[in-house]
Amino acid sequence: MGSSSIAEAPAGVAVDSRRWFALALIVVAQFMVVLDVAIVNVALPSIKSDLHFSEVSLQWVITAYAIMFGGFLLLGGRLADLRGRRRLFIAGLAIFTVSSLLDGLAWSEGSLIAFRSLQGLGAAMLSPAALSILTTTFAEGRERNLALGVWGAASGSGGAAGVLLGGALTSGLNWSWIFYVNVPVGIAVMALTPFLLRESRADLQHRHFDFAGAASITGGLMLLVYAMTRATQHGWGTGTTIGLLAASGALIATFFLIESRSHAPLLPLRIFRLRTLTASNVAGLLMGGAIFAQFFLLTLYMQQVLHYSALKTGVAYIGLTLTIIVFSGVAQALVTRIGIRWVLPAGLALSTGALIWFAQLPVDGNYFRNLFPPFIVSGLGLALAFVPMSIGGLTGVRETDAGVASGLINTTQQVGGAIGTAIATTVATTFTAHYVSSHSGVSAFSGAALTHGFQIAFYVLAGVAGAGALLSALLLESQPAAAEEPHQEAIDAVPELEAA
């Protein structure tokens, strides 16, 4: 471990004299993970052509990553608590970096899908470990809010920046470079990690691992993401889709039953007593559903209706990206001054308004007249929602649960994104088909038919974001509860007696 000057801070959080350099390091790693979720989208046509993907199998370039990322986040967060947060951070970063190189070198459909799965696993280890390091490095309150404002700027803008960078790299070089760009960044972060990040782990009275809970929740979440993705292609009413959703529901229900009886749970259910944490995760689920799908639909609208190139599509997001970066700092300051309860619902309300605005997009849309204004409103909403949601998801959490709380807030966003994208795709496809059937001579690929489907889907997403605004306003506490005392762990976890 790199040497550092450490003193005890309030709430048992260690103060590291290098903590702001440590923040920069983990934010770079998180930005790389978030960017990678979006950077692939604009390169899919080139990947399809070069590696001879079929139309059906092409979606697996994204789905394979999403299944592993969403499925293993909770497990990654708890492993960070138990085995060491810096250790999991380095391991996840190493897997992510090596698999990025392999992605760029992929020679076939199967190889790219396999390497993307491995990359998703690395991201699921890296992301919650990074957020839990932030949580245990900065004391709850103004300093952590400031750190999470920087984290929020990176995470919130990463998706939009991914589309921009993906377009530039695909157009200027080739699709392999959207993966190669991660390699030097990953190597640099790994080289600096031993000097800037201290090791920490949960101070528990046990070191037992909840294998049954890990297997049930990981399997359940992976099946859920797969079922949602499959439903957009094969329909929601097919026997296979229904069976997959039922199996996913059964595994997730089993997980909660196991956790309620476990002496060493993967996810201690007591953290849901923290109303602000619970409300933030509900908001994360709904915001993830609305925003992931928003990026997906807007990219399709610009490329399929307005016929933007990959590069032009990426550049179109720059207004949204810069707005998120600028207002993330404002968001953390507002949370520190007036509290999460006022800022988070306001951010979700602005996101709702932007989605309603996007629902008015015409077939012959003009960028500065029709897209740029709602992009700015959406960026403002994302900054004012994402930062307080991240703060709320960690408010009152004891140090021993930092990893699992970080994994949970990431999981709700990723699962919400999978569900929201699946629903939005289904709605858009269905209403495009209705438009074609009621207008003779119109193709399903015509701008008018596609735009009609997108418009209805945006209205549905606005309803999702609006529900998030309402529920967060109702559920959030005006004064979040403080973390439970550390000695409470002795009550929640039954210690194991070792034989002499």
MARMI-478399 format. One record per residue (C-alpha): residue in one letter; chain; residue number from 0; y, z, x. Coordinates in steps of 0.25 Angstrom, whole numbers, plus 5000, padded with zeros to 4 digits. Layout:
> r,c,k,v,w,u
> A,A,NUM,Y,Z,X
...
! end
This chain:
> r,c,k,v,w,u
> M,A,0,5000,5000,5000
> G,A,1,5014,4997,5005
> S,A,2,5022,5009,5009
> S,A,3,5034,5012,5000
> S,A,4,5043,5024,4996
> I,A,5,5038,5030,4984
> A,A,6,5043,5042,4976
> E,A,7,5040,5047,4962
> A,A,8,5048,5042,4951
> P,A,9,5050,5047,4936
> A,A,10,5037,5045,4928
> G,A,11,5028,5045,4940
> V,A,12,5032,5031,4944
> A,A,13,5033,5029,4959
> V,A,14,5046,5024,4965
> D,A,15,5044,5014,4976
> S,A,16,5056,5010,4985
> R,A,17,5051,4996,4985
> R,A,18,5049,4995,4970
> W,A,19,5059,4984,4967
> F,A,20,5052,4975,4977
> A,A,21,5039,4979,4971
> L,A,22,5045,4974,4957
> A,A,23,5049,4961,4963
> L,A,24,5035,4959,4968
> I,A,25,5027,4962,4955
> V,A,26,5038,4954,4947
> V,A,27,5035,4942,4956
> A,A,28,5020,4944,4953
> Q,A,29,5022,4945,4938
> F,A,30,5031,4933,4937
> M,A,31,5020,4925,4944
> V,A,32,5010,4929,4934
> V,A,33,5019,4927,4922
> L,A,34,5024,4914,4927
> D,A,35,5010,4909,4929
> V,A,36,5007,4911,4914
> A,A,37,5017,4900,4911
> I,A,38,5018,4891,4923
> V,A,39,5005,4884,4919
> N,A,40,5009,4879,4906
> V,A,41,5018,4868,4911
> A,A,42,5007,4863,4921
> L,A,43,4996,4862,4911
> P,A,44,4998,4847,4909
> S,A,45,4997,4844,4924
> I,A,46,4985,4854,4926
> K,A,47,4978,4846,4914
> S,A,48,4980,4833,4921
> D,A,49,4976,4837,4935
> L,A,50,4964,4846,4932
> H,A,51,4959,4837,4920
> F,A,52,4960,4849,4910
> S,A,53,4956,4846,4896
> E,A,54,4966,4849,4885
> V,A,55,4957,4861,4880
> S,A,56,4955,4867,4894
> L,A,57,4969,4866,4899
> Q,A,58,4973,4878,4891
> W,A,59,4964,4886,4900
> V,A,60,4973,4885,4911
> I,A,61,4982,4895,4904
> T,A,62,4971,4902,4895
> A,A,63,4963,4906,4907
> Y,A,64,4974,4913,4913
> A,A,65,4979,4920,4900
> I,A,66,4965,4925,4897
> M,A,67,4963,4932,4910
> F,A,68,4978,4937,4911
> G,A,69,4978,4943,4897
> G,A,70,4964,4948,4898
> F,A,71,4965,4956,4911
> L,A,72,4979,4961,4910
> L,A,73,4975,4975,4904
> L,A,74,4964,4976,4914
> G,A,75,4973,4972,4925
> G,A,76,4983,4983,4921
> R,A,77,4973,4994,4921
> L,A,78,4966,4990,4934
> A,A,79,4980,4991,4940
> D,A,80,4981,5005,4935
> L,A,81,4967,5009,4940
> R,A,82,4965,5001,4953
> G,A,83,4980,5000,4958
> R,A,84,4991,4992,4953
> R,A,85,4995,4986,4967
> R,A,86,4980,4982,4969
> L,A,87,4979,4975,4956
> F,A,88,4992,4968,4958
> I,A,89,4988,4962,4971
> A,A,90,4974,4959,4966
> G,A,91,4980,4952,4954
> L,A,92,4990,4944,4962
> A,A,93,4980,4940,4972
> I,A,94,4971,4934,4961
> F,A,95,4983,4928,4954
> T,A,96,4988,4921,4967
> V,A,97,4974,4916,4972
> S,A,98,4971,4910,4958
> S,A,99,4985,4904,4957
> L,A,100,4981,4896,4970
> L,A,101,4967,4893,4964
> D,A,102,4974,4888,4951
> G,A,103,4982,4878,4959
> L,A,104,4970,4873,4967
> A,A,105,4962,4872,4954
> W,A,106,4954,4859,4953
> S,A,107,4948,4859,4939
> E,A,108,4949,4865,4925
> G,A,109,4939,4876,4928
> S,A,110,4945,4880,4941
> L,A,111,4960,4881,4936
> I,A,112,4955,4889,4923
> A,A,113,4947,4899,4932
> F,A,114,4958,4901,4942
> R,A,115,4968,4903,4931
> S,A,116,4959,4914,4925
> L,A,117,4959,4921,4939
> Q,A,118,4974,4920,4939
> G,A,119,4975,4926,4925
> L,A,120,4966,4938,4930
> G,A,121,4976,4940,4943
> A,A,122,4988,4940,4933
> A,A,123,4981,4950,4924
> M,A,124,4979,4960,4936
> L,A,125,4993,4957,4943
> S,A,126,5002,4958,4931
> P,A,127,4999,4972,4925
> A,A,128,4998,4977,4939
> A,A,129,5012,4972,4943
> L,A,130,5018,4978,4930
> S,A,131,5011,4992,4932
> I,A,132,5016,4992,4947
> L,A,133,5030,4990,4941
> T,A,134,5028,5001,4931
> T,A,135,5023,5011,4941
> T,A,136,5034,5007,4951
> F,A,137,5046,5009,4942
> A,A,138,5049,5021,4934
> E,A,139,5050,5020,4919
> G,A,140,5064,5018,4914
> R,A,141,5076,5010,4920
> E,A,142,5069,5006,4933
> R,A,143,5056,5001,4927
> N,A,144,5064,4994,4916
> L,A,145,5072,4986,4927
> A,A,146,5059,4983,4934
> L,A,147,5053,4978,4921
> G,A,148,5065,4970,4918
> V,A,149,5062,4962,4931
> W,A,150,5047,4961,4927
> G,A,151,5051,4956,4914
> A,A,152,5060,4945,4920
> A,A,153,5049,4940,4928
> S,A,154,5038,4941,4917
> G,A,155,5047,4936,4906
> S,A,156,5052,4924,4914
> G,A,157,5039,4921,4921
> G,A,158,5034,4912,4909
> A,A,159,5046,4904,4908
> A,A,160,5047,4902,4923
> G,A,161,5033,4898,4924
> V,A,162,5036,4886,4915
> L,A,163,5047,4882,4924
> L,A,164,5040,4884,4937
> G,A,165,5027,4877,4931
> G,A,166,5035,4865,4927
> A,A,167,5042,4864,4940
> L,A,168,5029,4866,4949
> T,A,169,5021,4856,4940
> S,A,170,5032,4846,4940
> G,A,171,5036,4847,4955
> L,A,172,5022,4850,4961
> N,A,173,5010,4851,4953
> W,A,174,5003,4861,4943
> S,A,175,4996,4868,4955
> W,A,176,5009,4874,4960
> I,A,177,5011,4882,4947
> F,A,178,4999,4890,4953
> Y,A,179,5002,4889,4968
> V,A,180,5016,4895,4966
> N,A,181,5009,4909,4963
> V,A,182,5002,4909,4977
> P,A,183,5013,4912,4987
> V,A,184,5020,4921,4977
> G,A,185,5007,4929,4975
> I,A,186,5004,4930,4990
> A,A,187,5018,4935,4993
> V,A,188,5017,4946,4982
> M,A,189,5004,4950,4987
> A,A,190,5009,4951,5001
> L,A,191,5021,4960,4997
> T,A,192,5013,4969,4987
> P,A,193,5007,4979,4997
> F,A,194,5021,4982,5002
> L,A,195,5029,4983,4989
> L,A,196,5019,4988,4979
> R,A,197,5013,5002,4979
> E,A,198,4999,5004,4974
> S,A,199,4998,5013,4961
> R,A,200,4987,5016,4951
> A,A,201,4985,5024,4939
> D,A,202,4983,5039,4942
> L,A,203,4971,5041,4932
> Q,A,204,4961,5052,4932
> H,A,205,4950,5041,4932
> R,A,206,4947,5028,4938
> H,A,207,4938,5022,4928
> F,A,208,4939,5008,4923
> D,A,209,4938,5005,4908
> F,A,210,4928,4993,4910
> A,A,211,4925,4992,4895
> G,A,212,4940,4992,4891
> A,A,213,4943,4981,4902
> A,A,214,4932,4972,4897
> S,A,215,4935,4973,4882
> I,A,216,4950,4971,4884
> T,A,217,4949,4960,4894
> G,A,218,4939,4953,4886
> G,A,219,4946,4955,4873
> L,A,220,4960,4950,4879
> M,A,221,4953,4938,4886
> L,A,222,4946,4934,4873
> L,A,223,4959,4935,4865
> V,A,224,4967,4926,4874
> Y,A,225,4956,4916,4875
> A,A,226,4954,4916,4859
> M,A,227,4969,4914,4857
> T,A,228,4970,4902,4867
> R,A,229,4957,4896,4861
> A,A,230,4962,4898,4847
> T,A,231,4974,4888,4849
> Q,A,232,4964,4877,4852
> H,A,233,4952,4880,4843
> G,A,234,4959,4887,4832
> W,A,235,4959,4902,4827
> G,A,236,4949,4900,4816
> T,A,237,4937,4895,4825
> G,A,238,4925,4904,4827
> T,A,239,4927,4905,4842
> T,A,240,4941,4909,4841
> I,A,241,4939,4920,4830
> G,A,242,4927,4925,4838
> L,A,243,4935,4926,4851
> L,A,244,4946,4933,4844
> A,A,245,4936,4943,4838
> A,A,246,4930,4946,4851
> S,A,247,4943,4948,4857
> G,A,248,4947,4958,4846
> A,A,249,4934,4965,4847
> L,A,250,4936,4967,4863
> I,A,251,4950,4972,4862
> A,A,252,4946,4982,4851
> T,A,253,4935,4987,4859
> F,A,254,4944,4989,4871
> F,A,255,4953,4998,4863
> L,A,256,4941,5006,4858
> I,A,257,4936,5007,4872
> E,A,258,4950,5011,4877
> S,A,259,4951,5022,4866
> R,A,260,4939,5029,4871
> S,A,261,4940,5026,4886
> H,A,262,4943,5038,4896
> A,A,263,4949,5027,4906
> P,A,264,4954,5016,4897
> L,A,265,4959,5003,4902
> L,A,266,4971,5004,4892
> P,A,267,4974,5018,4888
> L,A,268,4977,5017,4874
> R,A,269,4987,5029,4875
> I,A,270,4997,5020,4881
> F,A,271,4999,5014,4867
> R,A,272,5005,5027,4863
> L,A,273,5017,5022,4870
> R,A,274,5024,5015,4858
> T,A,275,5034,5007,4867
> L,A,276,5022,5002,4876
> T,A,277,5014,4998,4863
> A,A,278,5026,4991,4857
> S,A,279,5029,4984,4870
> N,A,280,5015,4978,4870
> V,A,281,5016,4974,4856
> A,A,282,5029,4967,4859
> G,A,283,5022,4961,4872
> L,A,284,5011,4955,4863
> L,A,285,5020,4949,4853
> M,A,286,5030,4944,4863
> G,A,287,5019,4938,4872
> G,A,288,5014,4931,4860
> A,A,289,5028,4925,4857
> I,A,290,5033,4922,4871
> F,A,291,5020,4916,4877
> A,A,292,5019,4906,4866
> Q,A,293,5034,4903,4866
> F,A,294,5033,4898,4880
> F,A,295,5020,4890,4877
> L,A,296,5027,4883,4865
> L,A,297,5040,4880,4871
> T,A,298,5033,4874,4883
> L,A,299,5025,4865,4873
> Y,A,300,5038,4862,4865
> M,A,301,5046,4857,4878
> Q,A,302,5034,4849,4884
> Q,A,303,5028,4843,4871
> V,A,304,5040,4842,4862
> L,A,305,5052,4840,4871
> H,A,306,5043,4834,4882
> Y,A,307,5049,4842,4894
> S,A,308,5042,4841,4907
> A,A,309,5035,4853,4913
> L,A,310,5047,4856,4922
> K,A,311,5057,4854,4911
> T,A,312,5049,4864,4902
> G,A,313,5050,4874,4913
> V,A,314,5065,4872,4916
> A,A,315,5067,4874,4901
> Y,A,316,5063,4889,4902
> I,A,317,5073,4892,4912
> G,A,318,5083,4898,4902
> L,A,319,5072,4907,4896
> T,A,320,5068,4912,4910
> L,A,321,5082,4915,4915
> T,A,322,5085,4923,4902
> I,A,323,5073,4931,4904
> I,A,324,5076,4934,4919
> V,A,325,5090,4938,4916
> F,A,326,5088,4946,4903
> S,A,327,5076,4954,4908
> G,A,328,5085,4963,4916
> V,A,329,5094,4965,4904
> A,A,330,5081,4969,4896
> Q,A,331,5077,4980,4905
> A,A,332,5091,4985,4905
> L,A,333,5091,4985,4890
> V,A,334,5078,4992,4889
> T,A,335,5083,5003,4899
> R,A,336,5096,5005,4891
> I,A,337,5091,5004,4876
> G,A,338,5076,5004,4877
> I,A,339,5064,4994,4874
> R,A,340,5065,4996,4859
> W,A,341,5078,4988,4858
> V,A,342,5076,4977,4868
> L,A,343,5061,4973,4866
> P,A,344,5063,4970,4851
> A,A,345,5076,4962,4854
> G,A,346,5069,4954,4865
> L,A,347,5058,4950,4855
> A,A,348,5068,4947,4844
> L,A,349,5075,4937,4853
> S,A,350,5062,4931,4857
> T,A,351,5059,4930,4842
> G,A,352,5072,4923,4840
> A,A,353,5070,4913,4852
> L,A,354,5056,4909,4846
> I,A,355,5063,4906,4832
> W,A,356,5073,4898,4840
> F,A,357,5061,4890,4847
> A,A,358,5055,4888,4833
> Q,A,359,5067,4879,4830
> L,A,360,5064,4869,4842
> P,A,361,5066,4855,4838
> V,A,362,5057,4843,4842
> D,A,363,5069,4837,4850
> G,A,364,5073,4850,4856
> N,A,365,5084,4851,4866
> Y,A,366,5083,4861,4877
> F,A,367,5097,4867,4877
> R,A,368,5098,4867,4862
> N,A,369,5084,4871,4857
> L,A,370,5077,4878,4869
> F,A,371,5087,4884,4878
> P,A,372,5094,4894,4868
> P,A,373,5080,4900,4863
> F,A,374,5075,4901,4878
> I,A,375,5087,4910,4881
> V,A,376,5084,4919,4869
> S,A,377,5069,4919,4872
> G,A,378,5072,4923,4886
> L,A,379,5081,4934,4882
> G,A,380,5071,4939,4872
> L,A,381,5060,4939,4882
> A,A,382,5068,4947,4892
> L,A,383,5072,4957,4882
> A,A,384,5057,4958,4877
> F,A,385,5049,4957,4889
> V,A,386,5056,4967,4898
> P,A,387,5056,4979,4887
> M,A,388,5042,4975,4883
> S,A,389,5037,4977,4898
> I,A,390,5045,4990,4899
> G,A,391,5040,4995,4886
> G,A,392,5025,4991,4889
> L,A,393,5026,5001,4901
> T,A,394,5035,5012,4895
> G,A,395,5029,5026,4895
> V,A,396,5016,5021,4902
> R,A,397,5011,5031,4912
> E,A,398,5009,5026,4927
> T,A,399,4993,5026,4925
> D,A,400,4994,5016,4914
> A,A,401,5005,5006,4920
> G,A,402,4994,4995,4923
> V,A,403,4988,4995,4910
> A,A,404,5001,4996,4902
> S,A,405,5006,4984,4911
> G,A,406,4993,4976,4908
> L,A,407,4995,4979,4893
> I,A,408,5009,4974,4892
> N,A,409,5005,4961,4899
> T,A,410,4992,4960,4891
> T,A,411,5000,4961,4877
> Q,A,412,5009,4949,4882
> Q,A,413,4998,4940,4887
> V,A,414,4989,4942,4875
> G,A,415,5001,4940,4866
> G,A,416,5004,4928,4873
> A,A,417,4990,4922,4871
> I,A,418,4991,4926,4856
> G,A,419,5005,4920,4854
> T,A,420,5002,4907,4861
> A,A,421,4989,4905,4854
> I,A,422,4996,4908,4840
> A,A,423,5008,4899,4844
> T,A,424,4999,4887,4848
> T,A,425,4991,4888,4835
> V,A,426,5004,4889,4827
> A,A,427,5010,4877,4834
> T,A,428,4998,4868,4834
> T,A,429,4995,4872,4819
> F,A,430,5009,4868,4814
> T,A,431,5010,4856,4823
> A,A,432,4997,4851,4816
> H,A,433,5004,4854,4802
> Y,A,434,5016,4846,4806
> V,A,435,5007,4834,4810
> S,A,436,4999,4835,4797
> S,A,437,5012,4835,4788
> H,A,438,5019,4824,4796
> S,A,439,5012,4811,4796
> G,A,440,5012,4803,4809
> V,A,441,5016,4815,4818
> S,A,442,5007,4819,4830
> A,A,443,5004,4833,4834
> F,A,444,5010,4830,4847
> S,A,445,5024,4826,4841
> G,A,446,5036,4834,4844
> A,A,447,5038,4837,4830
> A,A,448,5024,4842,4827
> L,A,449,5024,4851,4840
> T,A,450,5038,4856,4837
> H,A,451,5034,4861,4823
> G,A,452,5022,4868,4828
> F,A,453,5030,4875,4839
> Q,A,454,5041,4879,4829
> I,A,455,5031,4886,4820
> A,A,456,5025,4893,4832
> F,A,457,5038,4898,4837
> Y,A,458,5041,4904,4824
> V,A,459,5027,4912,4825
> L,A,460,5031,4917,4839
> A,A,461,5044,4921,4834
> G,A,462,5036,4930,4823
> V,A,463,5028,4936,4834
> A,A,464,5040,4939,4843
> G,A,465,5047,4945,4831
> A,A,466,5036,4954,4828
> G,A,467,5036,4959,4842
> A,A,468,5051,4962,4840
> L,A,469,5049,4969,4827
> L,A,470,5036,4977,4832
> S,A,471,5043,4981,4845
> A,A,472,5055,4986,4838
> L,A,473,5046,4995,4829
> L,A,474,5037,5000,4839
> L,A,475,5046,5003,4851
> E,A,476,5050,5017,4853
> S,A,477,5065,5020,4855
> Q,A,478,5061,5030,4866
> P,A,479,5048,5026,4873
> A,A,480,5038,5037,4876
> A,A,481,5037,5042,4890
> A,A,482,5024,5040,4897
> E,A,483,5014,5051,4895
> E,A,484,5012,5061,4906
> P,A,485,5003,5058,4917
> H,A,486,4994,5070,4915
> Q,A,487,4991,5064,4901
> E,A,488,4981,5055,4908
> A,A,489,4972,5067,4909
> I,A,490,4971,5067,4894
> D,A,491,4969,5052,4892
> A,A,492,4959,5050,4903
> V,A,493,4947,5059,4904
> P,A,494,4944,5061,4919
> E,A,495,4930,5058,4924
> L,A,496,4924,5069,4932
> E,A,497,4917,5065,4945
> A,A,498,4904,5072,4950
> A,A,499,4906,5080,4962
! end
